[in-house]
Amino acid sequence: MVKYWRHNLRDNFISRLGALAKETSTAIYAWALLSNHAHILPRSGAAGLPTLMRRLLSGYATISQPQAFCIEAAGTSG
């Protein structure tokens, strides 16, 4: 089986990351969205990294369940 981000949720995650980085004065040097998780290389601002991550992930969790990932059987395409 293959898991991948739904486009609207991927776009929402990226938008939220950008907005929260601005609000918390966090520099984002690099980021990558993989098939089922994300990597972020930040330098935290005055608010601190825990504040950024808590707001990013809790906000994302509320909109993403149960539709976070689309699962398809191996060998099929949609």
Contacts in CASP RR format, 6 or more apart in sequence:
PFRMAT RR
TARGET T0000
AUTHOR 0000-0000-0000
METHOD contacts of the structure
MODEL  1
MVKYWRHNLRDNFISRLGALAKETSTAIYAWALLSNHAHILPRSGAAGLP
TLMRRLLSGYATISQPQAFCIEAAGTSG
1 71 0 8 1.000
1 72 0 8 1.000
1 73 0 8 1.000
1 74 0 8 1.000
2 35 0 8 1.000
2 71 0 8 1.000
2 72 0 8 1.000
2 74 0 8 1.000
3 35 0 8 1.000
3 36 0 8 1.000
3 69 0 8 1.000
3 70 0 8 1.000
3 71 0 8 1.000
4 35 0 8 1.000
4 36 0 8 1.000
4 69 0 8 1.000
4 70 0 8 1.000
5 13 0 8 1.000
5 33 0 8 1.000
5 35 0 8 1.000
5 36 0 8 1.000
5 68 0 8 1.000
5 69 0 8 1.000
6 67 0 8 1.000
6 68 0 8 1.000
6 69 0 8 1.000
6 70 0 8 1.000
9 60 0 8 1.000
9 63 0 8 1.000
9 64 0 8 1.000
9 67 0 8 1.000
9 68 0 8 1.000
10 33 0 8 1.000
12 60 0 8 1.000
12 63 0 8 1.000
13 33 0 8 1.000
13 38 0 8 1.000
13 56 0 8 1.000
13 60 0 8 1.000
14 31 0 8 1.000
14 33 0 8 1.000
16 56 0 8 1.000
16 59 0 8 1.000
16 60 0 8 1.000
17 28 0 8 1.000
17 31 0 8 1.000
17 40 0 8 1.000
17 56 0 8 1.000
18 28 0 8 1.000
20 26 0 8 1.000
20 52 0 8 1.000
20 55 0 8 1.000
20 56 0 8 1.000
21 27 0 8 1.000
21 28 0 8 1.000
21 42 0 8 1.000
21 52 0 8 1.000
23 47 0 8 1.000
24 44 0 8 1.000
24 45 0 8 1.000
24 46 0 8 1.000
24 47 0 8 1.000
24 48 0 8 1.000
24 51 0 8 1.000
24 52 0 8 1.000
24 55 0 8 1.000
25 45 0 8 1.000
25 46 0 8 1.000
25 47 0 8 1.000
26 42 0 8 1.000
26 43 0 8 1.000
26 44 0 8 1.000
26 45 0 8 1.000
26 47 0 8 1.000
26 48 0 8 1.000
26 49 0 8 1.000
26 52 0 8 1.000
27 42 0 8 1.000
27 43 0 8 1.000
27 45 0 8 1.000
28 40 0 8 1.000
28 41 0 8 1.000
28 42 0 8 1.000
29 41 0 8 1.000
29 42 0 8 1.000
29 43 0 8 1.000
30 39 0 8 1.000
30 40 0 8 1.000
30 41 0 8 1.000
31 38 0 8 1.000
31 39 0 8 1.000
31 40 0 8 1.000
31 41 0 8 1.000
32 38 0 8 1.000
32 39 0 8 1.000
36 69 0 8 1.000
42 49 0 8 1.000
42 52 0 8 1.000
44 52 0 8 1.000
72 78 0 8 1.000
END
